[in-house]
Amino acid sequence: MRKATQKKTAIEIVSLDDSHDTVPPVPEPVFSTGELGQLQEILFGQQQRSTHENMSLLREQFSDQLLCISKDLNSRIDKLTDSIEKYRQHFNQQVDDLSKNHQLELCSVNKAVGLVSTELQVDILALSKSAEEESRRLDTKLAQSESTLICEIKETQRALQAEIKGSIDSLDGSKLDTQNLAQLLSDVSTQLVRPSTSTPK
């Protein structure tokens, strides 16, 4: 960018340095030939030569001033170009710094996210293992409780069966005793009746 600007200003300087050629020269006084020319020389010669010299001097001064203005303008353009270039470099440096900081912050965030993700995975795995262990422990405890209950139910069933059998045996014994008592009473009654019937004889 700066090189292009320098080339441009150099071209401008060259074109302005050639201002002596671009400014039209002051024409020299021309008189007619013959006596008329001599008369013009006598009347207007000195004045026209003085006017020509003044105009030539003014032309040189104008060219010098134009050249000075051109140099001053080119110098200002170079300074402005340098300032713009410095500002551009500073801006690019700031952009690079911001980009680097953004990349560093992004890397830091990615690392933090990775660590949190790893911790969560470890916690989830630990919870899963703990849940599996708790499930197995509960299954074992339930199996043990079921086995204990089955044993208790069987023991209770055997005890009830024994009590029922005992009750049945007791009832059977009581029935036999009742039958024996009834037979005994019947025999006693028979014996009591027999003497009463034999007496009248």
Secondary structure as the mmCIF struct_conf table of DSSP 4:
data_model
#
loop_
_struct_conf.conf_type_id
_struct_conf.id
_struct_conf.beg_label_comp_id
_struct_conf.beg_label_asym_id
_struct_conf.beg_label_seq_id
_struct_conf.end_label_comp_id
_struct_conf.end_label_asym_id
_struct_conf.end_label_seq_id
HELX_RH_AL_P HELX_RH_AL_P1 ARG A 2 ASP A 17
TURN_TY1_P TURN_TY1_P1 ASP A 18 ASP A 18
HELX_RH_AL_P HELX_RH_AL_P2 SER A 19 THR A 22
BEND BEND1 VAL A 23 VAL A 23
HELX_LH_PP_P HELX_LH_PP_P1 PRO A 24 PRO A 29
BEND BEND2 THR A 33 THR A 33
HELX_RH_AL_P HELX_RH_AL_P3 GLY A 34 GLN A 40
HELX_RH_PI_P HELX_RH_PI_P1 GLU A 41 GLY A 45
HELX_RH_AL_P HELX_RH_AL_P4 GLN A 46 SER A 198
BEND BEND3 THR A 199 THR A 199
#
